[in-house]
Amino acid sequence: MAEGSSKRRQRRSFTDEFKAGAIRLVLDEGKTIPQVARDLDLTESSVRTWVERARADRGKGKPGVLTTAEKEELAALRKEVRQLRLERDILKKAAAFFAKENS
């Protein structure tokens, strides 16, 4: 790409309080997502993602969208499944080793 033709904005991080404020503007005060994004110098996609998560957490999201608590539980369960599979594989190898030794 040529210099200066397309500058990418550096990735920023926002506090939970800031996100909650942006969400409140959309859900409670009735402002549109593009309007809030412009006012706060954010991308529309960021605000839209925050609002969709908030709606799901409030029980008003689209069907099939997981709440934050459900996402956290799913991540913990997946981690536990990985650990259990690892332990199972170790036990299988140990059982095969000892069966071979006793033969």
C-alpha positions as CSV (number, residue, x, y, z in Angstrom):
1,M,0.0,0.0,0.0
2,A,1.1,3.5,-0.6
3,E,2.0,5.7,2.4
4,G,-0.9,7.6,3.8
5,S,-3.5,6.0,1.6
6,S,-5.2,4.1,4.4
7,K,-4.3,4.6,8.0
8,R,-5.4,2.0,10.4
9,R,-6.5,3.2,13.8
10,Q,-4.5,1.7,16.6
11,R,-6.4,-0.8,18.6
12,R,-7.9,0.8,21.7
13,S,-9.2,-0.7,24.9
14,F,-12.1,0.6,26.9
15,T,-13.2,0.2,30.5
16,D,-16.4,-1.6,31.4
17,E,-17.8,1.7,32.7
18,F,-17.2,3.3,29.3
19,K,-18.9,0.4,27.5
20,A,-21.8,0.5,29.9
21,G,-22.2,4.2,29.2
22,A,-22.3,3.7,25.5
23,I,-24.8,0.8,25.9
24,R,-27.0,3.0,28.1
25,L,-27.1,5.7,25.4
26,V,-28.4,3.1,22.9
27,L,-30.7,1.0,25.0
28,D,-32.0,3.4,27.7
29,E,-31.9,6.8,25.9
30,G,-32.9,5.6,22.5
31,K,-29.9,6.9,20.5
32,T,-28.9,5.0,17.4
33,I,-25.8,3.0,17.2
34,P,-24.3,5.1,14.4
35,Q,-25.0,8.3,16.4
36,V,-23.4,7.0,19.6
37,A,-20.4,5.7,17.6
38,R,-19.9,9.1,16.0
39,D,-20.3,11.0,19.3
40,L,-17.8,8.8,21.1
41,D,-15.4,8.4,18.2
42,L,-15.9,4.6,18.0
43,T,-16.6,2.2,15.2
44,E,-20.2,1.2,14.7
45,S,-19.2,-2.5,14.8
46,S,-17.8,-2.1,18.3
47,V,-20.9,-0.4,19.7
48,R,-23.1,-2.9,17.9
49,T,-21.2,-5.8,19.5
50,W,-21.5,-4.2,23.0
51,V,-25.2,-3.6,22.6
52,E,-25.9,-7.1,21.3
53,R,-24.1,-8.6,24.3
54,A,-26.0,-6.3,26.7
55,R,-29.3,-7.3,25.1
56,A,-28.4,-11.0,25.5
57,D,-27.4,-10.4,29.2
58,R,-30.7,-8.7,29.8
59,G,-32.6,-11.6,28.3
60,K,-33.7,-9.7,25.2
61,G,-31.2,-10.9,22.7
62,K,-31.6,-12.9,19.5
63,P,-32.4,-16.6,20.0
64,G,-29.2,-18.7,20.3
65,V,-27.0,-15.8,21.5
66,L,-25.2,-16.7,24.7
67,T,-25.1,-14.4,27.7
68,T,-21.8,-13.5,29.2
69,A,-22.3,-15.9,32.0
70,E,-23.1,-18.7,29.5
71,K,-20.0,-17.9,27.5
72,E,-17.8,-18.0,30.6
73,E,-19.4,-21.4,31.6
74,L,-18.8,-22.8,28.1
75,A,-15.2,-21.7,28.2
76,A,-14.7,-23.4,31.6
77,L,-16.4,-26.6,30.4
78,R,-14.3,-26.7,27.3
79,K,-11.1,-26.3,29.4
80,E,-12.3,-29.1,31.7
81,V,-13.0,-31.4,28.7
82,R,-9.5,-30.8,27.3
83,Q,-8.0,-31.6,30.7
84,L,-10.1,-34.8,31.1
85,R,-9.2,-36.0,27.6
86,L,-5.5,-35.4,28.3
87,E,-5.8,-37.4,31.5
88,R,-7.7,-40.2,29.7
89,D,-5.0,-40.4,27.0
90,I,-2.3,-40.7,29.7
91,L,-4.2,-43.5,31.4
92,K,-4.7,-45.4,28.2
93,K,-1.0,-45.2,27.4
94,A,-0.1,-46.3,30.9
95,A,-2.6,-49.2,30.8
96,A,-1.1,-50.3,27.4
97,F,2.4,-50.1,28.8
98,F,1.6,-52.2,31.9
99,A,-0.4,-54.7,29.8
100,K,2.6,-55.1,27.5
101,E,5.0,-55.5,30.5
102,N,2.8,-58.3,32.0
103,S,2.7,-60.3,28.8
